[in-house]
């Protein structure tokens, strides 16, 4: 049977890559609609505010996820090391 293991360095690179791609998301800016009072166009700014709020929440949740992923791999590496130290084979 092949070796089963977790490569901490690869995992860390993946977590950083995930985090960086989330950080690249930016808020949308509102268009200047000062000369227009049609309701469909005025709703655009409200929709943009709601989208920006969603992006902010998504980023916050993603930060928590990356922390949890980093903790999970650190715990796994620690547990595996402790288990290997106590393993006598057979």
PDB file as gemmi writes it, atoms N, CA and C in Angstrom:
CRYST1    1.000    1.000    1.000  90.00  90.00  90.00 P 1                      
ATOM      1  N   UNK A   1       0.852  -1.179   0.000  1.00  0.00           N  
ATOM      2  CA  UNK A   1       0.000   0.000   0.000  1.00  0.00           C  
ATOM      3  C   UNK A   1       0.895   1.239   0.000  1.00  0.00           C  
ATOM      4  N   UNK A   2       0.461   2.257  -0.729  1.00  0.00           N  
ATOM      5  CA  UNK A   2       1.223   3.486  -0.823  1.00  0.00           C  
ATOM      6  C   UNK A   2       1.166   4.307   0.450  1.00  0.00           C  
ATOM      7  N   UNK A   3       2.082   5.227   0.540  1.00  0.00           N  
ATOM      8  CA  UNK A   3       2.168   6.088   1.721  1.00  0.00           C  
ATOM      9  C   UNK A   3       1.043   7.125   1.694  1.00  0.00           C  
ATOM     10  N   UNK A   4       0.418   7.316   2.824  1.00  0.00           N  
ATOM     11  CA  UNK A   4      -0.608   8.346   2.971  1.00  0.00           C  
ATOM     12  C   UNK A   4      -0.024   9.430   3.860  1.00  0.00           C  
ATOM     13  N   UNK A   5       0.017  10.647   3.342  1.00  0.00           N  
ATOM     14  CA  UNK A   5       0.594  11.722   4.150  1.00  0.00           C  
ATOM     15  C   UNK A   5       0.034  13.063   3.704  1.00  0.00           C  
ATOM     16  N   UNK A   6       0.288  14.036   4.499  1.00  0.00           N  
ATOM     17  CA  UNK A   6      -0.116  15.402   4.215  1.00  0.00           C  
ATOM     18  C   UNK A   6       1.151  16.234   4.112  1.00  0.00           C  
ATOM     19  N   UNK A   7       1.323  16.909   2.999  1.00  0.00           N  
ATOM     20  CA  UNK A   7       2.488  17.772   2.825  1.00  0.00           C  
ATOM     21  C   UNK A   7       2.110  19.176   3.304  1.00  0.00           C  
ATOM     22  N   UNK A   8       2.627  19.526   4.462  1.00  0.00           N  
ATOM     23  CA  UNK A   8       2.284  20.805   5.093  1.00  0.00           C  
ATOM     24  C   UNK A   8       2.617  21.987   4.185  1.00  0.00           C  
ATOM     25  N   UNK A   9       3.751  21.921   3.483  1.00  0.00           N  
ATOM     26  CA  UNK A   9       4.155  23.042   2.624  1.00  0.00           C  
ATOM     27  C   UNK A   9       3.182  23.242   1.463  1.00  0.00           C  
ATOM     28  N   UNK A  10       2.771  22.143   0.841  1.00  0.00           N  
ATOM     29  CA  UNK A  10       1.817  22.256  -0.269  1.00  0.00           C  
ATOM     30  C   UNK A  10       0.484  22.790   0.240  1.00  0.00           C  
ATOM     31  N   UNK A  11       0.050  22.282   1.374  1.00  0.00           N  
ATOM     32  CA  UNK A  11      -1.213  22.741   1.966  1.00  0.00           C  
ATOM     33  C   UNK A  11      -1.147  24.240   2.256  1.00  0.00           C  
ATOM     34  N   UNK A  12      -0.043  24.683   2.818  1.00  0.00           N  
ATOM     35  CA  UNK A  12       0.108  26.105   3.156  1.00  0.00           C  
ATOM     36  C   UNK A  12       0.056  26.977   1.908  1.00  0.00           C  
ATOM     37  N   UNK A  13       0.707  26.527   0.840  1.00  0.00           N  
ATOM     38  CA  UNK A  13       0.683  27.287  -0.414  1.00  0.00           C  
ATOM     39  C   UNK A  13      -0.743  27.366  -0.950  1.00  0.00           C  
ATOM     40  N   UNK A  14      -1.473  26.262  -0.875  1.00  0.00           N  
ATOM     41  CA  UNK A  14      -2.863  26.258  -1.345  1.00  0.00           C  
ATOM     42  C   UNK A  14      -3.734  27.210  -0.528  1.00  0.00           C  
ATOM     43  N   UNK A  15      -3.535  27.226   0.775  1.00  0.00           N  
ATOM     44  CA  UNK A  15      -4.326  28.106   1.638  1.00  0.00           C  
ATOM     45  C   UNK A  15      -4.011  29.572   1.333  1.00  0.00           C  
ATOM     46  N   UNK A  16      -2.745  29.889   1.149  1.00  0.00           N  
ATOM     47  CA  UNK A  16      -2.353  31.267   0.819  1.00  0.00           C  
ATOM     48  C   UNK A  16      -2.912  31.665  -0.550  1.00  0.00           C  
ATOM     49  N   UNK A  17      -2.865  30.745  -1.503  1.00  0.00           N  
ATOM     50  CA  UNK A  17      -3.405  31.019  -2.837  1.00  0.00           C  
ATOM     51  C   UNK A  17      -4.905  31.297  -2.769  1.00  0.00           C  
ATOM     52  N   UNK A  18      -5.613  30.489  -2.001  1.00  0.00           N  
ATOM     53  CA  UNK A  18      -7.058  30.680  -1.806  1.00  0.00           C  
ATOM     54  C   UNK A  18      -7.322  32.050  -1.178  1.00  0.00           C  
ATOM     55  N   UNK A  19      -6.575  32.358  -0.137  1.00  0.00           N  
ATOM     56  CA  UNK A  19      -6.759  33.620   0.572  1.00  0.00           C  
ATOM     57  C   UNK A  19      -6.463  34.813  -0.339  1.00  0.00           C  
ATOM     58  N   UNK A  20      -5.409  34.709  -1.136  1.00  0.00           N  
ATOM     59  CA  UNK A  20      -5.039  35.807  -2.034  1.00  0.00           C  
ATOM     60  C   UNK A  20      -6.101  36.054  -3.095  1.00  0.00           C  
ATOM     61  N   UNK A  21      -6.681  34.974  -3.609  1.00  0.00           N  
ATOM     62  CA  UNK A  21      -7.708  35.163  -4.634  1.00  0.00           C  
ATOM     63  C   UNK A  21      -8.955  35.820  -4.049  1.00  0.00           C  
ATOM     64  N   UNK A  22      -9.256  35.538  -2.790  1.00  0.00           N  
ATOM     65  CA  UNK A  22     -10.395  36.185  -2.128  1.00  0.00           C  
ATOM     66  C   UNK A  22     -10.081  37.661  -1.887  1.00  0.00           C  
ATOM     67  N   UNK A  23      -8.846  37.950  -1.483  1.00  0.00           N  
ATOM     68  CA  UNK A  23      -8.451  39.342  -1.239  1.00  0.00           C  
ATOM     69  C   UNK A  23      -8.549  40.195  -2.503  1.00  0.00           C  
ATOM     70  N   UNK A  24      -8.445  39.556  -3.664  1.00  0.00           N  
ATOM     71  CA  UNK A  24      -8.483  40.299  -4.925  1.00  0.00           C  
ATOM     72  C   UNK A  24      -9.881  40.822  -5.256  1.00  0.00           C  
ATOM     73  N   UNK A  25     -10.896  40.289  -4.589  1.00  0.00           N  
ATOM     74  CA  UNK A  25     -12.254  40.797  -4.818  1.00  0.00           C  
ATOM     75  C   UNK A  25     -12.361  42.215  -4.269  1.00  0.00           C  
ATOM     76  N   UNK A  26     -12.922  43.099  -5.071  1.00  0.00           N  
ATOM     77  CA  UNK A  26     -13.058  44.478  -4.594  1.00  0.00           C  
ATOM     78  C   UNK A  26     -14.506  44.939  -4.735  1.00  0.00           C  
ATOM     79  N   UNK A  27     -14.811  45.981  -4.013  1.00  0.00           N  
ATOM     80  CA  UNK A  27     -16.157  46.547  -4.062  1.00  0.00           C  
ATOM     81  C   UNK A  27     -16.419  47.176  -5.427  1.00  0.00           C  
ATOM     82  N   UNK A  28     -17.669  47.156  -5.801  1.00  0.00           N  
ATOM     83  CA  UNK A  28     -18.080  47.864  -7.009  1.00  0.00           C  
ATOM     84  C   UNK A  28     -18.319  49.329  -6.658  1.00  0.00           C  
ATOM     85  N   UNK A  29     -18.021  50.186  -7.596  1.00  0.00           N  
ATOM     86  CA  UNK A  29     -18.303  51.602  -7.359  1.00  0.00           C  
ATOM     87  C   UNK A  29     -19.639  51.950  -8.012  1.00  0.00           C  
ATOM     88  N   UNK A  30     -20.270  52.939  -7.458  1.00  0.00           N  
ATOM     89  CA  UNK A  30     -21.582  53.350  -7.951  1.00  0.00           C  
ATOM     90  C   UNK A  30     -21.418  54.280  -9.150  1.00  0.00           C  
ATOM     91  N   UNK A  31     -22.267  54.099 -10.152  1.00  0.00           N  
ATOM     92  CA  UNK A  31     -22.214  55.027 -11.286  1.00  0.00           C  
ATOM     93  C   UNK A  31     -22.838  56.374 -10.899  1.00  0.00           C  
ATOM     94  N   UNK A  32     -22.396  57.412 -11.551  1.00  0.00           N  
ATOM     95  CA  UNK A  32     -22.965  58.740 -11.301  1.00  0.00           C  
ATOM     96  C   UNK A  32     -24.275  58.854 -12.079  1.00  0.00           C  
ATOM     97  N   UNK A  33     -25.365  58.906 -11.351  1.00  0.00           N  
ATOM     98  CA  UNK A  33     -26.686  58.979 -11.984  1.00  0.00           C  
ATOM     99  C   UNK A  33     -27.431  60.244 -11.561  1.00  0.00           C  
ATOM    100  N   UNK A  34     -26.739  61.333 -11.446  1.00  0.00           N  
ATOM    101  CA  UNK A  34     -27.356  62.559 -10.935  1.00  0.00           C  
ATOM    102  C   UNK A  34     -28.399  63.151 -11.885  1.00  0.00           C  
ATOM    103  N   UNK A  35     -28.323  62.834 -13.158  1.00  0.00           N  
ATOM    104  CA  UNK A  35     -29.262  63.396 -14.128  1.00  0.00           C  
ATOM    105  C   UNK A  35     -30.430  62.459 -14.425  1.00  0.00           C  
ATOM    106  N   UNK A  36     -30.568  61.407 -13.646  1.00  0.00           N  
ATOM    107  CA  UNK A  36     -31.600  60.418 -13.933  1.00  0.00           C  
ATOM    108  C   UNK A  36     -32.380  60.108 -12.663  1.00  0.00           C  
ATOM    109  N   UNK A  37     -33.694  60.186 -12.756  1.00  0.00           N  
ATOM    110  CA  UNK A  37     -34.501  59.863 -11.582  1.00  0.00           C  
ATOM    111  C   UNK A  37     -35.443  58.683 -11.840  1.00  0.00           C  
ATOM    112  N   UNK A  38     -35.166  57.894 -12.867  1.00  0.00           N  
ATOM    113  CA  UNK A  38     -35.978  56.713 -13.149  1.00  0.00           C  
ATOM    114  C   UNK A  38     -35.679  55.632 -12.115  1.00  0.00           C  
ATOM    115  N   UNK A  39     -36.720  55.073 -11.544  1.00  0.00           N  
ATOM    116  CA  UNK A  39     -36.571  54.101 -10.454  1.00  0.00           C  
ATOM    117  C   UNK A  39     -35.634  52.926 -10.772  1.00  0.00           C  
ATOM    118  N   UNK A  40     -35.728  52.319 -11.954  1.00  0.00           N  
ATOM    119  CA  UNK A  40     -34.816  51.192 -12.206  1.00  0.00           C  
ATOM    120  C   UNK A  40     -33.341  51.582 -12.094  1.00  0.00           C  
ATOM    121  N   UNK A  41     -33.033  52.795 -12.506  1.00  0.00           N  
ATOM    122  CA  UNK A  41     -31.651  53.242 -12.426  1.00  0.00           C  
ATOM    123  C   UNK A  41     -31.255  53.609 -11.000  1.00  0.00           C  
ATOM    124  N   UNK A  42     -32.193  54.162 -10.253  1.00  0.00           N  
ATOM    125  CA  UNK A  42     -31.902  54.518  -8.863  1.00  0.00           C  
ATOM    126  C   UNK A  42     -31.698  53.269  -8.004  1.00  0.00           C  
ATOM    127  N   UNK A  43     -32.347  52.173  -8.369  1.00  0.00           N  
ATOM    128  CA  UNK A  43     -32.190  50.921  -7.623  1.00  0.00           C  
ATOM    129  C   UNK A  43     -30.799  50.315  -7.797  1.00  0.00           C  
ATOM    130  N   UNK A  44     -30.104  50.726  -8.847  1.00  0.00           N  
ATOM    131  CA  UNK A  44     -28.764  50.184  -9.092  1.00  0.00           C  
ATOM    132  C   UNK A  44     -27.851  50.455  -7.904  1.00  0.00           C  
ATOM    133  N   UNK A  45     -27.894  51.675  -7.365  1.00  0.00           N  
ATOM    134  CA  UNK A  45     -27.029  52.005  -6.229  1.00  0.00           C  
ATOM    135  C   UNK A  45     -27.350  51.151  -5.007  1.00  0.00           C  
ATOM    136  N   UNK A  46     -28.626  50.893  -4.777  1.00  0.00           N  
ATOM    137  CA  UNK A  46     -29.020  50.029  -3.659  1.00  0.00           C  
ATOM    138  C   UNK A  46     -28.509  48.614  -3.881  1.00  0.00           C  
ATOM    139  N   UNK A  47     -28.634  48.133  -5.109  1.00  0.00           N  
ATOM    140  CA  UNK A  47     -28.155  46.787  -5.427  1.00  0.00           C  
ATOM    141  C   UNK A  47     -26.638  46.691  -5.269  1.00  0.00           C  
ATOM    142  N   UNK A  48     -25.939  47.731  -5.663  1.00  0.00           N  
ATOM    143  CA  UNK A  48     -24.480  47.749  -5.514  1.00  0.00           C  
ATOM    144  C   UNK A  48     -24.104  47.743  -4.036  1.00  0.00           C  
ATOM    145  N   UNK A  49     -24.826  48.507  -3.216  1.00  0.00           N  
ATOM    146  CA  UNK A  49     -24.577  48.488  -1.769  1.00  0.00           C  
ATOM    147  C   UNK A  49     -24.773  47.084  -1.197  1.00  0.00           C  
ATOM    148  N   UNK A  50     -25.840  46.417  -1.632  1.00  0.00           N  
ATOM    149  CA  UNK A  50     -26.112  45.064  -1.142  1.00  0.00           C  
ATOM    150  C   UNK A  50     -25.036  44.082  -1.592  1.00  0.00           C  
ATOM    151  N   UNK A  51     -24.591  44.214  -2.835  1.00  0.00           N  
ATOM    152  CA  UNK A  51     -23.530  43.348  -3.340  1.00  0.00           C  
ATOM    153  C   UNK A  51     -22.232  43.587  -2.581  1.00  0.00           C  
ATOM    154  N   UNK A  52     -21.890  44.842  -2.355  1.00  0.00           N  
ATOM    155  CA  UNK A  52     -20.669  45.156  -1.610  1.00  0.00           C  
ATOM    156  C   UNK A  52     -20.734  44.617  -0.186  1.00  0.00           C  
ATOM    157  N   UNK A  53     -21.904  44.670   0.411  1.00  0.00           N  
ATOM    158  CA  UNK A  53     -22.078  44.100   1.746  1.00  0.00           C  
ATOM    159  C   UNK A  53     -21.864  42.585   1.713  1.00  0.00           C  
ATOM    160  N   UNK A  54     -22.377  41.945   0.685  1.00  0.00           N  
ATOM    161  CA  UNK A  54     -22.192  40.498   0.533  1.00  0.00           C  
ATOM    162  C   UNK A  54     -20.720  40.149   0.338  1.00  0.00           C  
ATOM    163  N   UNK A  55     -20.024  40.945  -0.435  1.00  0.00           N  
ATOM    164  CA  UNK A  55     -18.593  40.711  -0.655  1.00  0.00           C  
ATOM    165  C   UNK A  55     -17.835  40.833   0.664  1.00  0.00           C  
ATOM    166  N   UNK A  56     -18.182  41.850   1.448  1.00  0.00           N  
ATOM    167  CA  UNK A  56     -17.528  42.047   2.746  1.00  0.00           C  
ATOM    168  C   UNK A  56     -17.763  40.839   3.658  1.00  0.00           C  
ATOM    169  N   UNK A  57     -19.000  40.345   3.704  1.00  0.00           N  
ATOM    170  CA  UNK A  57     -19.326  39.175   4.522  1.00  0.00           C  
ATOM    171  C   UNK A  57     -18.585  37.944   4.019  1.00  0.00           C  
ATOM    172  N   UNK A  58     -18.548  37.763   2.709  1.00  0.00           N  
ATOM    173  CA  UNK A  58     -17.842  36.632   2.115  1.00  0.00           C  
ATOM    174  C   UNK A  58     -16.361  36.659   2.482  1.00  0.00           C  
ATOM    175  N   UNK A  59     -15.754  37.841   2.381  1.00  0.00           N  
ATOM    176  CA  UNK A  59     -14.337  37.961   2.734  1.00  0.00           C  
ATOM    177  C   UNK A  59     -14.103  37.624   4.206  1.00  0.00           C  
ATOM    178  N   UNK A  60     -14.969  38.110   5.066  1.00  0.00           N  
ATOM    179  CA  UNK A  60     -14.844  37.827   6.497  1.00  0.00           C  
ATOM    180  C   UNK A  60     -14.951  36.329   6.767  1.00  0.00           C  
ATOM    181  N   UNK A  61     -15.932  35.689   6.155  1.00  0.00           N  
ATOM    182  CA  UNK A  61     -16.088  34.245   6.326  1.00  0.00           C  
ATOM    183  C   UNK A  61     -14.895  33.483   5.766  1.00  0.00           C  
ATOM    184  N   UNK A  62     -14.353  33.961   4.661  1.00  0.00           N  
ATOM    185  CA  UNK A  62     -13.199  33.306   4.050  1.00  0.00           C  
ATOM    186  C   UNK A  62     -11.961  33.416   4.926  1.00  0.00           C  
ATOM    187  N   UNK A  63     -11.796  34.546   5.590  1.00  0.00           N  
ATOM    188  CA  UNK A  63     -10.674  34.702   6.523  1.00  0.00           C  
ATOM    189  C   UNK A  63     -10.777  33.660   7.624  1.00  0.00           C  
ATOM    190  N   UNK A  64     -11.984  33.484   8.150  1.00  0.00           N  
ATOM    191  CA  UNK A  64     -12.187  32.466   9.188  1.00  0.00           C  
ATOM    192  C   UNK A  64     -11.917  31.067   8.652  1.00  0.00           C  
ATOM    193  N   UNK A  65     -12.326  30.796   7.422  1.00  0.00           N  
ATOM    194  CA  UNK A  65     -12.086  29.485   6.827  1.00  0.00           C  
ATOM    195  C   UNK A  65     -10.594  29.212   6.662  1.00  0.00           C  
ATOM    196  N   UNK A  66      -9.848  30.203   6.197  1.00  0.00           N  
ATOM    197  CA  UNK A  66      -8.415  29.976   6.007  1.00  0.00           C  
ATOM    198  C   UNK A  66      -7.716  29.766   7.344  1.00  0.00           C  
ATOM    199  N   UNK A  67      -8.146  30.472   8.374  1.00  0.00           N  
ATOM    200  CA  UNK A  67      -7.585  30.231   9.712  1.00  0.00           C  
ATOM    201  C   UNK A  67      -7.872  28.800  10.153  1.00  0.00           C  
ATOM    202  N   UNK A  68      -9.117  28.368   9.959  1.00  0.00           N  
ATOM    203  CA  UNK A  68      -9.495  27.012  10.351  1.00  0.00           C  
ATOM    204  C   UNK A  68      -8.737  25.961   9.548  1.00  0.00           C  
ATOM    205  N   UNK A  69      -8.550  26.201   8.259  1.00  0.00           N  
ATOM    206  CA  UNK A  69      -7.797  25.250   7.439  1.00  0.00           C  
ATOM    207  C   UNK A  69      -6.351  25.166   7.904  1.00  0.00           C  
ATOM    208  N   UNK A  70      -5.764  26.299   8.233  1.00  0.00           N  
ATOM    209  CA  UNK A  70      -4.384  26.303   8.718  1.00  0.00           C  
ATOM    210  C   UNK A  70      -4.272  25.581  10.055  1.00  0.00           C  
ATOM    211  N   UNK A  71      -5.228  25.818  10.947  1.00  0.00           N  
ATOM    212  CA  UNK A  71      -5.226  25.124  12.241  1.00  0.00           C  
ATOM    213  C   UNK A  71      -5.417  23.623  12.065  1.00  0.00           C  
ATOM    214  N   UNK A  72      -6.301  23.243  11.157  1.00  0.00           N  
ATOM    215  CA  UNK A  72      -6.577  21.822  10.928  1.00  0.00           C  
ATOM    216  C   UNK A  72      -5.329  21.088  10.465  1.00  0.00           C  
ATOM    217  N   UNK A  73      -4.602  21.680   9.541  1.00  0.00           N  
ATOM    218  CA  UNK A  73      -3.402  20.997   9.045  1.00  0.00           C  
ATOM    219  C   UNK A  73      -2.318  20.971  10.115  1.00  0.00           C  
ATOM    220  N   UNK A  74      -2.188  22.035  10.891  1.00  0.00           N  
ATOM    221  CA  UNK A  74      -1.195  22.038  11.973  1.00  0.00           C  
ATOM    222  C   UNK A  74      -1.537  20.967  13.004  1.00  0.00           C  
ATOM    223  N   UNK A  75      -2.822  20.832  13.330  1.00  0.00           N  
ATOM    224  CA  UNK A  75      -3.245  19.791  14.272  1.00  0.00           C  
ATOM    225  C   UNK A  75      -2.992  18.401  13.709  1.00  0.00           C  
ATOM    226  N   UNK A  76      -3.246  18.211  12.428  1.00  0.00           N  
ATOM    227  CA  UNK A  76      -3.036  16.904  11.798  1.00  0.00           C  
ATOM    228  C   UNK A  76      -1.560  16.532  11.813  1.00  0.00           C  
ATOM    229  N   UNK A  77      -0.705  17.473  11.483  1.00  0.00           N  
ATOM    230  CA  UNK A  77       0.736  17.218  11.502  1.00  0.00           C  
ATOM    231  C   UNK A  77       1.179  16.863  12.915  1.00  0.00           C  
ATOM    232  N   UNK A  78       0.688  17.603  13.898  1.00  0.00           N  
ATOM    233  CA  UNK A  78       1.038  17.338  15.296  1.00  0.00           C  
ATOM    234  C   UNK A  78       0.532  15.969  15.744  1.00  0.00           C  
ATOM    235  N   UNK A  79      -0.715  15.646  15.417  1.00  0.00           N  
ATOM    236  CA  UNK A  79      -1.280  14.345  15.789  1.00  0.00           C  
ATOM    237  C   UNK A  79      -0.535  13.194  15.123  1.00  0.00           C  
ATOM    238  N   UNK A  80      -0.198  13.365  13.850  1.00  0.00           N  
ATOM    239  CA  UNK A  80       0.535  12.314  13.145  1.00  0.00           C  
ATOM    240  C   UNK A  80       1.914  12.096  13.753  1.00  0.00           C  
ATOM    241  N   UNK A  81       2.569  13.191  14.119  1.00  0.00           N  
ATOM    242  CA  UNK A  81       3.893  13.067  14.738  1.00  0.00           C  
ATOM    243  C   UNK A  81       3.785  12.349  16.077  1.00  0.00           C  
ATOM    244  N   UNK A  82       2.776  12.691  16.863  1.00  0.00           N  
ATOM    245  CA  UNK A  82       2.582  12.029  18.158  1.00  0.00           C  
ATOM    246  C   UNK A  82       2.241  10.557  17.964  1.00  0.00           C  
ATOM    247  N   UNK A  83       1.409  10.261  16.981  1.00  0.00           N  
ATOM    248  CA  UNK A  83       1.050   8.872  16.707  1.00  0.00           C  
ATOM    249  C   UNK A  83       2.232   8.068  16.213  1.00  0.00           C  
ATOM    250  N   UNK A  84       3.044   8.669  15.361  1.00  0.00           N  
ATOM    251  CA  UNK A  84       4.221   7.974  14.840  1.00  0.00           C  
ATOM    252  C   UNK A  84       5.230   7.713  15.943  1.00  0.00           C  
ATOM    253  N   UNK A  85       5.346   8.639  16.882  1.00  0.00           N  
ATOM    254  CA  UNK A  85       6.304   8.465  17.981  1.00  0.00           C  
ATOM    255  C   UNK A  85       5.903   7.290  18.869  1.00  0.00           C  
ATOM    256  N   UNK A  86       4.608   7.048  18.990  1.00  0.00           N  
ATOM    257  CA  UNK A  86       4.140   5.959  19.846  1.00  0.00           C  
ATOM    258  C   UNK A  86       3.934   4.650  19.110  1.00  0.00           C  
ATOM    259  N   UNK A  87       4.142   4.645  17.797  1.00  0.00           N  
ATOM    260  CA  UNK A  87       3.921   3.436  17.002  1.00  0.00           C  
ATOM    261  C   UNK A  87       5.116   2.501  17.103  1.00  0.00           C  
ATOM    262  N   UNK A  88       4.846   1.263  17.385  1.00  0.00           N  
ATOM    263  CA  UNK A  88       5.926   0.279  17.516  1.00  0.00           C  
ATOM    264  C   UNK A  88       5.921  -0.720  16.366  1.00  0.00           C  
ATOM    265  N   UNK A  89       4.985  -0.562  15.450  1.00  0.00           N  
ATOM    266  CA  UNK A  89       4.940  -1.462  14.286  1.00  0.00           C  
ATOM    267  C   UNK A  89       4.239  -2.757  14.605  1.00  0.00           C  
ATOM    268  N   UNK A  90       4.046  -3.553  13.558  1.00  0.00           N  
ATOM    269  CA  UNK A  90       3.490  -4.871  13.767  1.00  0.00           C  
ATOM    270  C   UNK A  90       2.127  -4.964  13.318  1.00  0.00           C  
TER     271      UNK A  90                                                      
END                                                                             
